């Protein structure tokens, strides 16, 4: 609409949608579809990881003149708690947040994986590895500055996402880091993601096999830190 109207007409619309696995939803209710929509220029894609951000980002999305896809991870509805102020506040779109400062490895994540990254970072701290966690929050537009500043400081980057590894949104983050922070890297840009299989299984054991976990993130941090 903006293109065809010479920027005269916007589409002030917000679509809230659940996404993600780990809730025994099997192949019908476990998809991570964010990469489909970040591929479309003009669409904004938002994924909060805390109740505070959910309220603040939703207010910013509603006030935006462009279409916003607001994804909410199903498993977080009942597993994540946090204070939410009653008063008016917004969390600006297009700004990532360093939720945990560190100096040796940067872990980039969003949604439920941002929570898991914090848990894995705490475990890594016990191993003597200082981990910085960057919560993307807005996948598009992406806050490149915060992301790259963190990687340039730590020299190592681990990208975590729940979607299939091939073609997932984390691949775009990895490419940006490789292109724009290559001279600062002390190790390969690494990804932890879901396997390249058709769908999330219903069987609990196989579902656990598919899902990214704090254990898998922790192990990847240890491996990258030792590189």
N, C-alpha and C positions, 0 to 999 in steps of 0.2 A: 504493500500500500504506500509506503513512503517513497519507494522507487518510482512507482507509476504516477504519483501525485506531486513529484518534485518536493518531497518532504513536507507536504501540506497536511497530510492525513496520517494519523497514527492508529494503532490498534491497542487501546488500553484494556487488555484482558489478561486475567490470571487464571491458570488452570492448575488446581491442586490435584496431585495424583500419588498414590502409594506405589512403592517399588521395592525390590530386594527380596532376598530369600532368607532361609534360616527359621521360617515359621511353619514348616511342614506344608507349604502351599504347592509343592511339587511343580510340574511343568506349567500349570495354569496361572499360578500366582506368585512367581518367584523371580521374574525377569528384572534385569537392570538395563533400562533402555535409554539412559541419558546420552550415550554417544550418538544415537540416531538424531537427536534434536540439536546437539551442539554443532552438528555439521551444517546446520541451516543458518546462514548469515541473517541477522536481524532478530532471531529468537534469543531471549535471555533464559538461562537455565540455572535454577537455584536449588541447592540441597543443604539444608541446615543439619547441624549435628548436635545442637543443644536446644532446650526449650526457649532459652533467652534469645538465641539467634532465630529460632522459628518465628517468634512474634515480631522481632525487629525486621527481619528480612521480608516477612509477609506484608508488613505495612509499607515497606519500600516498594515492593512489587506492585501493590495495589495503586500506589501513587505514580507509577511509571507509565509513560504513554506508549510503551511497546509491549508486545505479548510476552508474558513470562510463564514458563513452565516451572512449577514449584513442586519438587519431588520430596516425598516424606518416606523414610525407610520404615517398613511395616514393623520390624522387630523393635524399633526404638519407641513405638507408641507406649509400650508398657515396661521397657527395660531401662530407659534413661530418665532421670529426674533432675530438676534444677530450678533455681529461683527465677521467677518471671515477675518483674515489677508491674504494678497495677497502672502506673502512669504512662504517659505518652513517650515513646522513644522509637527510633528507627535504627536499623543496621544497614548502612549503604550497600547497594549492589556493586559488584566489581571490586570488592576488597577482601583479600584473604586475611587470615589471622594466625599469628604464631601463638599457638596455645600452650606450647612448652618450649622454653629456650634450651639450646644445647650447642655443642661446639664440634662434634665429630661426625655426625650423620644427620642429614635432613630426611625426614619422612613426610611425604606429601599424601594427603588423603582427604576424604569428604564423607559426610553422612555417617553411617554406622562405622565405617572403616576408620574415621577420625577418632572415634571413641576407642576402638581396638588399638589404634596406633599409640594412643596415650598409655594404655595398659602395657603394651609391649615396651614402650620407652622406659617406663618405670622399672620393668624387669631388667632391661639392658643397663640401666643405671647401677643396679646391684652387681653387674658384671664389670663395671668400670667404664662403660661406654656412654658418653654424653650425647643424647639424642634431641634434636630440635624437631618439633612437630608443626607442620603448616597445614591448617584447615582451609581448604580452597573456598568453601562456602558458596561462591558464585562460579559456576563452571564456564559460563559465558555471559558477560565478558570476564575473562580471566585476569587476575591480578598478577601479571608477570613480574612486576617489580619486587613484590614481597617474596615470591617464589625464588627468583634468581638471586636476590640479596642473601637469602638463607643458604643456598647452595654454594655461592661464592665464599661464604664464611666457613662452612663445614667441609667442603670439598668432596662430599659424597651424597648421593641422592637415591632414595628408595621410594618408589611410587606404589601406592596400595589402592586397589579398587576391586570390587566384587564381580564385575562383569567378566565375560570371557576375555582371556588375555589378548588374543589376536584382535586388533582393531578396536579395543576398548578405549575409553577416554584417557586413561593413564598413558597410553602410547603417545598421545599428543603432548602431554606434559613432559614425557621422557625426550621427545624430539626437540622441544623448546629448550630444555636444559642442555642437551647435546649440542645444539646449534649456537646457543647464546652464552653458555658458561663452560665451554669445553676446556679452556685454558686454566680453569680453576679446579677441574676434577682430579681427584686422586684415586679414582676407581670407576668401574663401569656404572652407568645409570641402570638401576635394577628395578624390576617390577615383581610385585606379589599380586596375583589376580586369580580369578576362577579358571578352571580348566576349559579347554576348547571342546566341550561336549554339547550336545543338543539342548539339554535342559537340566534343571535341578531335579535330582531324583526325589521320590517321596520317601523311600526307605531311609530311616533315621541315620543309619551308619553311612550310607552313600551320600546323604545330604551333608553330613559333617565332613566327608571327604571333599565335597565340592566347595564348601564355604571357606573363605579366608578367615583365619582365626588369629587371636593374639599370639598363640604359640608359633604359627607360621611366620608372622611378622617379626617376632622376637628372633627367631632363627635366622631370618634374612638380614636383620640388623647386625647380628653377631658375625655373619659371613662377610658382609660388606665392610664392617669396621676392621676386620682382620686382613682385608685385601692389601 
